[in-house]
Amino acid sequence: RSLCGETDLSAQAKEVLQESEFQIVVNANPVSRKRVEAGDFCLRVNPDGVDLNRNWAEEWQPSAVLEPADTNPGPSPFS
């Protein structure tokens, strides 16, 4: 959210971006990709509301770590 200007850490995030290198992984989820292209730039979830960044078997937790709407881990790993 900070990278998208949605928190009070946005200025600090811009500074970090000046000194960092990122690898971008293309979103292969066509429905969510269309939403991102329409302006929902911080979309983290698939059409089922599962955050694909939290849906791995590695240290999977059954409850959201942060805001449930943005970080829903799904009912099970790889769900």
ABEGO torsion letter per residue (X at the ends): XAAAGABAAAAAAAAAAAABBBBBBBBABAAAAAAAAAGBAABABBAAGBBAAAABABGBBABBABBAAAABAEABBGX
